[in-house]
Amino acid sequence: MTTPKKYDILNPTIERTDFLCQNDPLSCAKERTVFSIVRRIEGFLLGVAMQRGKSFKKGQTPWNKGKKDIYSSETLQKLRNARLGKHHSKETKEKISKSGIGIKKPHSEEHKRNLRLNHADVKWEKHPYWKGDNAKYSALHRRVEIKRGKPKFCEICKTSDKSKKYHWANLTGNFTDVMDYKRLCLRCHRKYDTKKGAKPWKKQ
């Protein structure tokens, strides 16, 4: 009996040859049965290898990167209609919710920098949540801190002790003007507000 050629399952273009049958019909039938099983196994392994080659790998360039108008308007409408009105079931929503619990995915420094650059012009009046003069008391003081920095000394007693707390104290009641504030320590700030007739402070 002639030994068949070895097959390369990852290269299906190689010419394949069948088993050579001997004069014995029984031996020939056995050989063909074995060959059929081998071909089926080879086909299965070849399909697995091809499927692995198609899977997306980290760092791989997407096929549609840089391409525009890939789908026609009719195709886009069909894709939209296919999912229109369909929602996840409660069980699926619970699975999605539980799958992310306890998993932290911190952004890299490069990604944070890109986010800052992309949203650099969406500040102050351009921000969608900008309230202007209707902002709350804490937000108005935070606005001063962003514009002029954190106070690190008192402009009345001239202390700069790091163990003390310092505030931006409003001068005339115009809280929206970031320049209408002065740096005061906690003690001087309380005295200053008392002289203006402000409400008594809560104990801190």
Backbone as ProteinMPNN parsed JSONL, in Angstrom:
{"seq_chain_A": "MTTPKKYDILNPTIERTDFLCQNDPLSCAKERTVFSIVRRIEGFLLGVAMQRGKSFKKGQTPWNKGKKDIYSSETLQKLRNARLGKHHSKETKEKISKSGIGIKKPHSEEHKRNLRLNHADVKWEKHPYWKGDNAKYSALHRRVEIKRGKPKFCEICKTSDKSKKYHWANLTGNFTDVMDYKRLCLRCHRKYDTKKGAKPWKKQ", "coords_chain_A": {"N_chain_A": [[0.842, -1.19, 0.0], [0.562, 2.191, -0.859], [1.918, 5.009, 0.754], [0.085, 7.876, 1.679], [0.379, 11.386, 0.744], [1.507, 13.92, 3.075], [-0.655, 16.299, 4.531], [-1.05, 19.814, 4.622], [-2.795, 21.551, 6.838], [-3.146, 24.243, 7.146], [-2.689, 25.338, 4.747], [-4.554, 25.159, 2.24], [-4.193, 25.116, -0.493], [-2.362, 23.337, -1.404], [-1.819, 20.567, -3.475], [-3.874, 17.757, -3.244], [-3.822, 14.238, -2.86], [-5.462, 11.176, -3.381], [-5.949, 8.146, -1.411], [-4.356, 5.189, -2.532], [-5.926, 2.444, -3.833], [-5.711, -1.013, -3.177], [-5.705, -4.284, -4.691], [-7.396, -5.669, -3.127], [-10.698, -5.41, -2.283], [-11.859, -5.004, 0.299], [-9.779, -3.969, 1.838], [-9.392, -1.64, 0.434], [-11.828, -0.275, 0.917], [-11.64, 0.177, 3.669], [-9.46, 1.895, 3.744], [-10.475, 4.117, 2.364], [-12.504, 4.913, 4.123], [-11.057, 5.691, 6.413], [-9.611, 7.766, 5.253], [-11.674, 9.539, 4.66], [-12.522, 10.294, 7.222], [-10.208, 11.578, 8.119], [-10.11, 13.733, 6.347], [-12.385, 15.156, 7.169], [-11.686, 15.914, 9.781], [-9.498, 17.498, 9.181], [-10.765, 19.561, 7.777], [-12.326, 20.676, 9.805], [-10.324, 21.626, 11.599], [-9.092, 23.434, 9.908], [-11.099, 25.335, 9.56], [-11.266, 26.332, 12.174], [-8.735, 27.499, 12.399], [-8.893, 29.506, 10.45], [-10.95, 31.044, 11.517], [-9.787, 32.013, 13.846], [-7.878, 33.641, 12.74], [-9.426, 35.708, 11.796], [-10.344, 37.031, 14.043], [-10.453, 39.971, 16.105], [-7.573, 41.684, 17.124], [-5.671, 43.199, 19.781], [-4.513, 46.427, 19.134], [-4.743, 46.144, 16.46], [-5.562, 47.574, 13.323], [-8.705, 48.974, 12.67], [-11.013, 47.953, 10.096], [-12.572, 49.921, 8.976], [-11.381, 52.349, 9.498], [-10.773, 55.747, 8.965], [-12.38, 55.768, 6.762], [-15.196, 57.02, 4.99], [-18.717, 57.431, 4.489], [-19.437, 54.717, 4.169], [-21.68, 53.062, 4.244], [-24.759, 53.09, 2.472], [-27.557, 55.409, 2.471], [-29.916, 53.973, 2.494], [-29.093, 51.503, 3.544], [-28.253, 52.278, 6.095], [-30.689, 53.093, 7.145], [-32.021, 50.655, 7.216], [-30.446, 49.295, 9.103], [-30.995, 50.84, 11.315], [-33.778, 50.469, 11.601], [-33.78, 47.797, 12.23], [-33.083, 47.608, 14.912], [-34.868, 49.247, 16.114], [-37.09, 50.133, 18.633], [-36.476, 47.93, 20.156], [-35.423, 46.561, 23.241], [-33.205, 45.851, 26.011], [-33.744, 43.015, 28.093], [-34.826, 42.739, 31.571], [-33.237, 40.876, 32.883], [-30.944, 40.821, 31.27], [-30.073, 43.463, 31.57], [-29.424, 43.441, 34.285], [-27.293, 41.641, 34.266], [-25.424, 43.054, 32.729], [-25.038, 45.211, 34.417], [-23.961, 43.995, 36.732], [-21.631, 42.948, 35.7], [-19.819, 45.019, 35.563], [-19.262, 45.776, 38.124], [-16.991, 46.567, 40.645], [-14.849, 46.627, 38.927], [-12.247, 48.508, 37.941], [-11.357, 50.876, 35.604], [-9.051, 52.778, 34.971], [-8.199, 55.823, 33.279], [-5.476, 56.35, 31.058], [-2.593, 58.549, 31.362], [-2.082, 59.813, 28.97], [-4.545, 59.593, 27.693], [-6.139, 61.149, 29.391], [-4.953, 63.628, 28.953], [-5.606, 64.028, 26.271], [-8.375, 64.23, 26.498], [-8.598, 66.61, 27.926], [-7.547, 68.387, 26.047], [-9.375, 68.129, 23.953], [-11.649, 69.196, 25.079], [-11.003, 71.749, 25.681], [-12.032, 74.2, 24.859], [-14.553, 74.171, 25.856], [-15.536, 75.699, 28.216], [-16.486, 77.69, 31.055], [-18.679, 80.145, 29.943], [-19.271, 78.689, 27.656], [-19.794, 76.155, 28.465], [-22.173, 73.487, 28.764], [-23.611, 73.35, 31.176], [-23.449, 75.814, 32.308], [-24.423, 78.387, 34.513], [-24.21, 81.035, 35.031], [-25.036, 84.049, 36.656], [-26.83, 82.79, 38.256], [-25.702, 80.746, 39.616], [-24.852, 78.609, 42.43], [-23.89, 79.441, 45.84], [-21.53, 78.088, 46.671], [-20.515, 77.333, 44.197], [-19.912, 79.798, 43.049], [-17.791, 80.659, 44.663], [-16.024, 78.657, 44.107], [-15.502, 79.242, 41.487], [-13.984, 81.579, 41.738], [-11.747, 80.505, 42.956], [-10.726, 78.913, 40.937], [-10.054, 80.792, 39.016], [-8.282, 82.547, 40.363], [-6.723, 81.041, 41.984], [-5.879, 79.033, 44.946], [-6.271, 80.488, 48.17], [-3.472, 81.303, 50.203], [-2.58, 82.816, 52.263], [-3.311, 85.462, 54.642], [-4.751, 88.58, 54.076], [-5.216, 90.519, 55.951], [-4.226, 90.003, 58.667], [-1.814, 89.165, 57.821], [-0.753, 86.621, 58.069], [0.719, 83.463, 57.175], [0.585, 80.871, 57.884], [0.74, 77.446, 57.395], [-0.832, 75.615, 58.671], [-3.25, 76.776, 59.135], [-6.575, 77.65, 57.933], [-7.648, 79.188, 54.897], [-9.699, 81.558, 53.22], [-11.623, 82.749, 50.387], [-12.902, 85.798, 50.699], [-15.823, 87.617, 50.148], [-16.243, 91.054, 49.197], [-18.076, 93.255, 48.626], [-20.535, 92.112, 48.199], [-21.054, 91.439, 45.62], [-21.043, 88.665, 44.241], [-20.571, 87.48, 41.802], [-18.458, 88.71, 40.578], [-15.197, 87.966, 40.137], [-13.043, 89.395, 41.029], [-13.835, 90.728, 43.234], [-13.088, 89.845, 45.774], [-11.15, 88.958, 48.684], [-8.216, 87.547, 50.218], [-8.502, 85.826, 53.219], [-7.863, 84.679, 56.533], [-9.438, 82.122, 58.57], [-10.226, 83.18, 61.073], [-10.081, 86.002, 60.714], [-11.863, 86.262, 58.625], [-14.297, 85.57, 59.787], [-14.606, 87.677, 61.622], [-14.7, 89.814, 59.823], [-17.067, 89.372, 58.364], [-18.885, 89.566, 60.448], [-18.777, 92.268, 61.157], [-19.931, 93.35, 58.884], [-22.508, 92.671, 59.295], [-23.41, 90.169, 58.655], [-24.916, 86.865, 58.743], [-24.478, 84.884, 61.72], [-21.688, 82.693, 61.981], [-21.479, 79.126, 61.562], [-20.163, 76.746, 63.856], [-16.901, 75.583, 63.185]], "CA_chain_A": [[0.0, 0.0, 0.0], [1.333, 3.425, -0.972], [1.641, 5.98, 1.817], [-0.395, 9.143, 1.103], [1.132, 12.592, 1.066], [1.095, 14.654, 4.261], [-1.41, 17.492, 4.177], [-0.866, 21.019, 5.434], [-4.176, 22.015, 7.045], [-3.181, 25.696, 7.094], [-2.48, 25.757, 3.364], [-5.427, 24.267, 1.465], [-3.914, 25.172, -1.921], [-1.486, 22.231, -1.773], [-2.55, 19.518, -4.194], [-4.132, 16.574, -2.438], [-3.954, 12.978, -3.604], [-6.279, 10.189, -2.674], [-5.275, 6.868, -1.137], [-4.366, 4.22, -3.626], [-6.559, 1.185, -3.435], [-5.094, -2.257, -3.591], [-6.631, -5.198, -5.379], [-8.345, -6.179, -2.144], [-11.784, -4.428, -2.102], [-12.076, -4.725, 1.712], [-8.704, -3.065, 2.244], [-9.644, -0.339, -0.222], [-12.943, 0.368, 1.605], [-11.141, 0.661, 4.96], [-8.605, 3.042, 3.487], [-11.318, 5.256, 2.009], [-13.198, 5.348, 5.334], [-10.071, 6.424, 7.214], [-9.304, 9.002, 4.547], [-12.828, 10.432, 4.814], [-12.479, 10.828, 8.587], [-9.085, 12.509, 8.18], [-10.499, 14.952, 5.643], [-13.334, 15.892, 8.007], [-10.925, 16.517, 10.873], [-8.709, 18.577, 8.596], [-11.667, 20.672, 7.476], [-12.693, 21.33, 11.063], [-9.163, 22.373, 12.091], [-8.867, 24.554, 9.001], [-12.093, 26.352, 9.889], [-10.868, 26.957, 13.442], [-7.582, 28.356, 12.135], [-9.346, 30.682, 9.718], [-11.748, 31.867, 12.415], [-8.846, 32.702, 14.731], [-7.215, 34.688, 11.97], [-10.359, 36.813, 11.582], [-10.662, 37.699, 15.296], [-9.797, 41.269, 16.272], [-6.49, 41.672, 18.092], [-5.348, 44.496, 20.353], [-3.567, 47.156, 18.31], [-5.064, 45.945, 15.053], [-6.255, 48.713, 12.723], [-10.054, 48.627, 12.199], [-11.14, 47.958, 8.638], [-13.274, 51.125, 8.52], [-10.71, 53.551, 9.99], [-10.495, 56.747, 7.941], [-13.317, 55.66, 5.644], [-16.445, 57.737, 5.163], [-19.818, 57.047, 3.602], [-19.294, 53.289, 3.876], [-23.005, 52.516, 3.993], [-25.71, 53.994, 1.824], [-28.633, 55.864, 3.356], [-30.892, 52.877, 2.612], [-28.539, 50.507, 4.463], [-28.29, 52.86, 7.435], [-32.079, 53.065, 7.585], [-32.324, 49.258, 7.54], [-29.785, 48.994, 10.369], [-31.746, 51.539, 12.364], [-35.079, 49.82, 11.779], [-33.593, 46.466, 12.791], [-33.009, 47.703, 16.367], [-35.827, 50.244, 16.578], [-38.115, 49.617, 19.526], [-36.007, 46.759, 20.902], [-34.739, 46.914, 24.483], [-32.677, 44.73, 26.784], [-34.612, 42.519, 29.152], [-34.349, 43.046, 32.918], [-32.148, 39.949, 33.2], [-29.753, 41.278, 30.553], [-29.624, 44.702, 32.203], [-28.786, 43.082, 35.545], [-26.005, 41.029, 33.941], [-24.526, 44.132, 32.298], [-24.721, 46.012, 35.598], [-23.091, 43.227, 37.628], [-20.342, 42.669, 35.063], [-18.892, 46.135, 35.745], [-19.077, 46.085, 39.549], [-15.664, 46.252, 41.181], [-13.818, 46.695, 37.892], [-11.778, 49.869, 37.726], [-10.659, 51.063, 34.332], [-8.539, 54.151, 34.973], [-7.677, 56.344, 32.02], [-4.047, 56.619, 31.033], [-2.274, 59.978, 31.381], [-2.218, 60.311, 27.595], [-5.974, 59.72, 27.404], [-6.614, 62.306, 30.146], [-4.464, 64.827, 28.275], [-6.41, 64.194, 25.054], [-9.701, 64.706, 26.905], [-8.479, 68.028, 28.264], [-7.351, 69.155, 24.817], [-10.603, 68.105, 23.16], [-12.68, 70.002, 25.738], [-10.369, 72.974, 26.163], [-12.853, 75.37, 24.549], [-15.874, 74.026, 26.488], [-15.371, 76.186, 29.575], [-17.21, 78.883, 31.453], [-19.948, 80.407, 29.26], [-19.516, 77.704, 26.601], [-20.143, 74.861, 29.047], [-23.633, 73.289, 28.707], [-24.218, 73.514, 32.493], [-23.137, 77.146, 32.823], [-25.611, 79.047, 35.075], [-23.98, 82.467, 35.147], [-25.319, 84.67, 37.951], [-27.743, 81.936, 39.018], [-24.942, 79.663, 40.237], [-24.964, 78.559, 43.881], [-22.857, 80.129, 46.621], [-20.285, 77.309, 46.618], [-20.022, 77.363, 42.822], [-19.326, 81.118, 42.814], [-16.493, 80.671, 45.326], [-15.163, 77.744, 43.348], [-15.124, 79.993, 40.281], [-12.889, 82.466, 42.137], [-10.579, 79.664, 43.225], [-10.181, 78.468, 39.655], [-9.492, 81.949, 38.319], [-7.223, 83.24, 41.102], [-5.947, 80.094, 42.771], [-6.26, 78.846, 46.341], [-5.625, 81.45, 49.078], [-2.462, 80.693, 51.069], [-2.212, 83.751, 53.32], [-4.369, 86.402, 55.013], [-4.409, 89.946, 53.689], [-5.429, 91.421, 57.09], [-3.228, 89.738, 59.709], [-0.572, 88.853, 57.115], [-0.224, 85.306, 58.414], [0.786, 82.471, 56.092], [0.77, 79.587, 58.558], [0.133, 76.38, 56.587], [-1.779, 74.844, 59.479], [-4.514, 77.505, 59.19], [-7.425, 77.65, 56.746], [-7.798, 80.497, 54.263], [-10.894, 81.65, 52.381], [-11.864, 83.923, 49.549], [-14.001, 86.538, 51.321], [-16.411, 88.631, 49.266], [-16.11, 92.393, 49.782], [-19.242, 94.154, 48.497], [-21.764, 91.364, 47.943], [-21.123, 91.084, 44.195], [-20.394, 87.357, 44.234], [-20.251, 87.057, 40.438], [-17.206, 89.35, 40.169], [-14.107, 87.197, 40.75], [-12.072, 90.327, 41.596], [-14.433, 91.334, 44.42], [-12.777, 88.941, 46.879], [-9.805, 89.074, 49.244], [-7.761, 86.362, 50.955], [-8.585, 85.992, 54.663], [-7.842, 83.457, 57.331], [-10.749, 81.799, 59.131], [-10.523, 84.114, 62.171], [-10.34, 87.335, 60.146], [-13.058, 86.162, 57.78], [-15.451, 85.602, 60.678], [-14.719, 89.05, 62.123], [-15.069, 90.703, 58.71], [-18.489, 89.173, 58.07], [-19.666, 90.046, 61.594], [-18.838, 93.718, 61.041], [-20.858, 93.68, 57.79], [-23.868, 92.309, 59.701], [-23.792, 88.885, 58.069], [-25.427, 85.874, 59.685], [-23.394, 84.277, 62.501], [-21.118, 81.493, 61.399], [-21.584, 77.849, 62.273], [-18.87, 76.316, 64.398], [-16.131, 74.739, 62.266]], "C_chain_A": [[0.882, 1.246, 0.0], [0.919, 4.401, 0.107], [1.196, 7.296, 1.205], [0.495, 10.309, 1.509], [0.601, 13.22, 2.341], [0.426, 15.96, 3.842], [-1.093, 18.625, 5.143], [-2.232, 21.653, 5.615], [-4.278, 23.531, 6.981], [-2.973, 26.228, 5.689], [-3.285, 24.842, 2.447], [-5.115, 24.265, -0.029], [-2.994, 24.036, -2.369], [-2.316, 21.116, -2.404], [-2.68, 18.282, -3.32], [-4.278, 15.346, -3.353], [-4.706, 11.974, -2.763], [-5.436, 8.955, -2.377], [-5.374, 5.952, -2.359], [-4.926, 2.899, -3.124], [-5.741, -0.012, -3.964], [-6.14, -3.128, -4.294], [-7.705, -5.716, -4.435], [-9.433, -5.132, -1.912], [-12.006, -4.036, -0.649], [-11.034, -3.74, 2.228], [-8.909, -1.668, 1.664], [-10.755, 0.425, 0.488], [-12.493, 0.943, 2.956], [-10.299, 1.925, 4.775], [-9.427, 4.292, 3.161], [-12.079, 5.786, 3.217], [-12.27, 6.175, 6.221], [-9.766, 7.776, 6.572], [-10.43, 10.019, 4.695], [-12.839, 11.081, 6.193], [-11.373, 11.875, 8.716], [-9.442, 13.825, 7.505], [-11.473, 15.796, 6.461], [-12.621, 16.603, 9.157], [-10.106, 17.697, 10.364], [-9.58, 19.8, 8.299], [-12.07, 21.436, 8.722], [-11.547, 22.191, 11.596], [-8.866, 23.587, 11.215], [-9.845, 25.691, 9.288], [-11.757, 27.086, 11.178], [-9.72, 27.914, 13.212], [-7.985, 29.627, 11.403], [-10.148, 31.621, 10.613], [-10.865, 32.649, 13.374], [-8.153, 33.845, 14.007], [-8.096, 35.901, 11.765], [-10.645, 37.603, 12.863], [-9.841, 38.975, 15.46], [-8.762, 41.179, 17.385], [-6.192, 43.087, 18.553], [-4.265, 45.173, 19.506], [-3.814, 47.02, 16.82], [-5.87, 47.131, 14.522], [-7.648, 48.298, 12.234], [-10.177, 48.788, 10.685], [-11.758, 49.247, 8.126], [-12.61, 52.413, 8.992], [-10.38, 54.484, 8.829], [-11.44, 56.715, 6.758], [-14.614, 56.39, 5.982], [-17.466, 57.268, 4.135], [-19.697, 55.586, 3.175], [-20.644, 52.688, 3.499], [-23.889, 53.565, 3.317], [-26.796, 54.39, 2.818], [-29.69, 54.778, 3.544], [-30.412, 51.825, 3.605], [-28.57, 51.014, 5.899], [-29.706, 52.844, 8.0], [-32.49, 51.647, 7.975], [-31.698, 48.868, 8.874], [-30.52, 49.64, 11.535], [-33.068, 50.846, 12.645], [-34.955, 48.447, 12.434], [-33.576, 46.488, 14.317], [-34.052, 48.652, 16.958], [-36.9, 49.591, 17.443], [-37.707, 48.411, 20.34], [-35.201, 47.22, 22.113], [-34.22, 45.652, 25.154], [-33.7, 44.305, 27.83], [-34.025, 42.878, 30.517], [-33.174, 42.149, 33.297], [-30.85, 40.386, 32.534], [-29.187, 42.548, 31.168], [-28.903, 44.414, 33.513], [-27.41, 42.457, 35.305], [-24.984, 42.087, 33.532], [-24.091, 44.958, 33.501], [-23.735, 45.289, 36.512], [-21.706, 42.992, 37.026], [-19.33, 43.784, 35.28], [-18.618, 46.484, 37.187], [-17.685, 45.66, 39.996], [-14.534, 46.301, 40.175], [-13.458, 48.156, 37.65], [-10.983, 49.933, 36.429], [-10.14, 52.493, 34.253], [-7.995, 54.558, 33.611], [-6.17, 56.56, 32.137], [-3.816, 58.13, 31.028], [-2.433, 60.589, 29.987], [-3.68, 60.528, 27.247], [-6.563, 60.914, 28.14], [-6.196, 63.606, 29.463], [-5.28, 65.091, 27.01], [-7.809, 64.696, 25.385], [-9.668, 66.193, 27.241], [-8.337, 68.889, 27.016], [-8.63, 69.237, 23.994], [-11.693, 68.992, 23.754], [-12.115, 71.322, 26.263], [-11.246, 74.203, 25.932], [-14.24, 75.299, 25.182], [-15.738, 74.408, 27.958], [-16.224, 77.437, 29.776], [-18.516, 79.044, 30.661], [-20.286, 79.367, 28.199], [-19.951, 76.343, 27.155], [-21.664, 74.696, 29.072], [-24.335, 73.499, 30.046], [-23.9, 74.883, 33.113], [-24.418, 77.854, 33.274], [-25.419, 80.541, 35.273], [-24.223, 82.993, 36.547], [-26.23, 83.813, 38.827], [-27.031, 80.768, 39.695], [-25.066, 79.737, 41.759], [-23.753, 79.219, 44.54], [-21.515, 79.401, 46.512], [-19.669, 77.34, 45.225], [-19.358, 78.7, 42.501], [-17.947, 81.225, 43.459], [-15.501, 79.752, 44.62], [-14.663, 78.419, 42.076], [-13.946, 80.935, 40.578], [-11.598, 81.675, 42.346], [-9.914, 79.193, 41.94], [-9.467, 79.616, 38.946], [-8.251, 82.504, 39.017], [-6.391, 82.328, 41.982], [-6.43, 79.999, 44.208], [-5.549, 79.874, 47.221], [-4.68, 80.736, 50.045], [-1.962, 81.633, 52.15], [-3.401, 84.685, 53.573], [-3.905, 87.824, 54.71], [-4.619, 90.947, 54.828], [-4.341, 91.22, 58.154], [-1.877, 89.315, 59.139], [0.031, 87.502, 57.489], [-0.241, 84.389, 57.19], [1.054, 81.079, 56.651], [0.017, 78.5, 57.786], [-0.889, 75.567, 57.363], [-3.157, 75.511, 59.551], [-5.274, 77.389, 57.865], [-7.591, 79.067, 56.22], [-8.967, 80.452, 53.283], [-10.783, 82.831, 51.423], [-13.093, 84.623, 50.109], [-14.505, 87.611, 50.366], [-16.459, 89.99, 49.964], [-17.415, 93.18, 49.771], [-20.558, 93.42, 48.272], [-21.962, 91.003, 46.489], [-20.366, 89.77, 43.992], [-19.979, 86.911, 42.833], [-18.941, 87.657, 39.922], [-16.047, 88.663, 40.889], [-13.059, 88.11, 41.382], [-12.595, 91.016, 42.867], [-14.252, 90.43, 45.641], [-11.375, 89.258, 47.403], [-9.497, 87.823, 50.066], [-7.784, 86.659, 52.448], [-8.463, 84.643, 55.356], [-9.22, 83.263, 57.964], [-11.165, 82.815, 60.199], [-10.876, 85.502, 61.639], [-11.591, 87.349, 59.281], [-14.324, 86.239, 58.636], [-15.673, 87.02, 61.221], [-15.211, 90.002, 61.031], [-16.55, 90.589, 58.392], [-19.373, 89.674, 59.214], [-19.829, 91.56, 61.532], [-19.817, 94.148, 59.951], [-22.298, 93.341, 58.142], [-24.345, 91.012, 59.084], [-24.288, 87.931, 59.151], [-24.254, 85.255, 60.433], [-22.958, 82.95, 61.893], [-21.457, 80.256, 62.237], [-20.196, 77.47, 62.757], [-18.181, 75.363, 63.436], [-14.976, 74.085, 63.017]], "O_chain_A": [[1.836, 1.338, 0.772], [-0.27, 4.605, 0.355], [1.857, 7.798, 0.296], [1.253, 10.234, 2.475], [-0.578, 13.09, 2.669], [0.879, 16.637, 2.919], [-0.893, 18.403, 6.337], [-2.781, 22.228, 4.675], [-5.369, 24.065, 6.785], [-3.069, 27.434, 5.459], [-2.755, 23.856, 1.934], [-5.714, 23.487, -0.772], [-2.853, 23.789, -3.566], [-3.391, 20.775, -1.91], [-1.703, 17.822, -2.729], [-4.792, 15.435, -4.468], [-4.571, 11.956, -1.539], [-4.384, 8.731, -2.975], [-6.358, 5.964, -3.098], [-4.463, 2.329, -2.136], [-5.175, 0.022, -5.057], [-7.297, -2.739, -4.457], [-8.776, -6.145, -4.863], [-9.133, -4.058, -1.393], [-12.307, -2.877, -0.365], [-11.354, -2.8, 2.955], [-8.638, -0.658, 2.313], [-10.654, 1.64, 0.653], [-12.9, 2.039, 3.343], [-10.409, 2.886, 5.537], [-9.113, 5.389, 3.625], [-12.281, 6.996, 3.328], [-12.656, 7.232, 6.719], [-9.676, 8.796, 7.255], [-10.178, 11.216, 4.837], [-13.128, 12.27, 6.324], [-11.564, 12.921, 9.337], [-9.123, 14.9, 8.014], [-11.39, 17.024, 6.444], [-12.922, 17.757, 9.465], [-10.023, 18.745, 11.005], [-9.172, 20.936, 8.545], [-12.151, 22.664, 8.72], [-11.757, 23.337, 11.994], [-8.443, 24.633, 11.707], [-9.471, 26.864, 9.264], [-11.934, 28.3, 11.277], [-9.711, 29.017, 13.758], [-7.475, 30.706, 11.703], [-10.046, 32.841, 10.491], [-11.149, 33.806, 13.685], [-7.877, 34.89, 14.596], [-7.591, 37.008, 11.578], [-11.137, 38.729, 12.788], [-8.695, 39.056, 15.019], [-9.045, 40.658, 18.464], [-6.425, 44.053, 17.826], [-3.235, 44.572, 19.2], [-3.176, 47.695, 16.012], [-6.762, 47.631, 15.206], [-7.757, 47.352, 11.454], [-9.531, 49.643, 10.079], [-11.516, 49.642, 6.985], [-13.22, 53.478, 8.896], [-9.783, 54.067, 7.836], [-11.326, 57.535, 5.847], [-15.066, 56.374, 7.127], [-17.117, 56.776, 3.062], [-19.833, 55.251, 1.998], [-20.742, 51.904, 2.555], [-23.768, 54.764, 3.569], [-26.934, 53.778, 3.877], [-30.29, 54.668, 4.613], [-31.193, 51.312, 4.406], [-28.881, 50.256, 6.818], [-29.901, 52.609, 9.193], [-33.221, 51.454, 8.946], [-32.331, 48.193, 9.686], [-30.647, 49.051, 12.608], [-33.437, 50.657, 13.804], [-35.878, 47.98, 13.101], [-33.996, 45.524, 14.958], [-34.104, 48.835, 18.174], [-37.537, 48.62, 17.034], [-38.5, 47.909, 21.136], [-34.399, 48.15, 22.022], [-34.708, 44.548, 24.915], [-34.427, 45.133, 28.379], [-32.863, 43.275, 30.61], [-32.229, 42.595, 33.948], [-29.784, 40.334, 33.147], [-27.97, 42.701, 31.28], [-27.899, 45.051, 33.828], [-26.47, 42.715, 36.057], [-23.823, 42.028, 33.937], [-22.931, 45.358, 33.604], [-22.785, 45.895, 37.009], [-20.724, 42.853, 37.755], [-18.124, 43.552, 35.198], [-17.829, 47.387, 37.466], [-17.258, 44.532, 39.753], [-13.382, 46.046, 40.524], [-14.294, 48.94, 37.2], [-10.064, 49.147, 36.199], [-10.716, 53.327, 33.555], [-7.411, 53.751, 32.889], [-5.666, 56.913, 33.203], [-4.728, 58.901, 30.729], [-2.863, 61.733, 29.845], [-4.032, 61.51, 26.593], [-7.4, 61.626, 27.584], [-6.969, 64.561, 29.395], [-5.608, 66.238, 26.708], [-8.372, 65.497, 24.639], [-10.58, 66.942, 26.892], [-8.918, 69.971, 26.922], [-8.937, 70.276, 23.41], [-12.559, 69.486, 23.032], [-12.676, 71.932, 27.172], [-11.208, 75.147, 26.722], [-15.022, 76.242, 25.068], [-15.814, 73.551, 28.839], [-16.618, 78.124, 28.834], [-19.372, 78.16, 30.707], [-21.457, 79.177, 27.872], [-20.42, 75.484, 26.408], [-22.379, 75.654, 29.367], [-25.53, 73.795, 30.068], [-24.069, 75.072, 34.318], [-25.389, 77.92, 32.519], [-26.361, 81.242, 35.644], [-23.688, 82.459, 37.518], [-26.381, 84.089, 40.017], [-27.677, 79.899, 40.281], [-25.35, 80.799, 42.313], [-22.746, 79.511, 43.896], [-20.483, 80.032, 46.285], [-18.447, 77.369, 45.083], [-18.366, 78.745, 41.773], [-17.033, 81.811, 42.878], [-14.305, 80.034, 44.549], [-13.533, 78.189, 41.645], [-13.029, 81.067, 39.767], [-10.512, 82.112, 41.967], [-8.69, 79.087, 41.865], [-8.406, 79.428, 38.351], [-7.284, 82.887, 38.359], [-5.461, 82.78, 42.65], [-7.28, 80.777, 44.642], [-4.354, 80.112, 47.044], [-5.026, 79.71, 50.629], [-1.028, 81.3, 52.879], [-4.37, 84.693, 52.813], [-2.789, 88.209, 55.057], [-4.24, 92.11, 54.692], [-3.624, 92.159, 58.498], [-0.913, 89.129, 59.882], [1.215, 87.27, 57.245], [-1.084, 84.516, 56.302], [1.659, 80.229, 55.998], [-1.186, 78.613, 57.552], [-1.729, 74.897, 56.762], [-4.125, 74.884, 59.98], [-4.697, 77.074, 56.824], [-7.665, 80.025, 56.99], [-9.196, 79.447, 52.609], [-9.992, 83.756, 51.607], [-14.205, 84.104, 50.006], [-13.729, 88.409, 49.842], [-16.688, 90.068, 51.172], [-17.819, 93.717, 50.803], [-21.602, 94.062, 48.165], [-22.935, 90.33, 46.147], [-19.194, 89.77, 43.617], [-19.115, 86.045, 42.697], [-18.378, 87.169, 38.942], [-15.926, 88.764, 42.11], [-12.259, 87.646, 42.194], [-11.878, 91.794, 43.495], [-15.171, 90.276, 46.445], [-10.523, 89.758, 46.669], [-10.4, 87.136, 50.543], [-7.167, 87.623, 52.902], [-8.897, 83.613, 54.84], [-10.068, 84.152, 57.893], [-12.314, 83.257, 60.229], [-11.86, 86.104, 62.068], [-12.296, 88.356, 59.222], [-15.299, 86.89, 58.26], [-16.807, 87.498, 61.269], [-16.033, 90.883, 61.285], [-17.218, 91.599, 58.174], [-20.482, 90.152, 58.977], [-20.907, 92.078, 61.824], [-20.463, 95.188, 60.074], [-23.216, 93.674, 57.392], [-25.549, 90.771, 58.996], [-24.091, 88.177, 60.341], [-23.166, 85.109, 59.876], [-23.771, 82.192, 61.363], [-21.687, 80.338, 63.443], [-19.189, 77.827, 62.146], [-18.808, 74.434, 62.926], [-14.202, 73.333, 62.426]]}, "name": "protein", "num_of_chains": 1, "seq": "MTTPKKYDILNPTIERTDFLCQNDPLSCAKERTVFSIVRRIEGFLLGVAMQRGKSFKKGQTPWNKGKKDIYSSETLQKLRNARLGKHHSKETKEKISKSGIGIKKPHSEEHKRNLRLNHADVKWEKHPYWKGDNAKYSALHRRVEIKRGKPKFCEICKTSDKSKKYHWANLTGNFTDVMDYKRLCLRCHRKYDTKKGAKPWKKQ"}
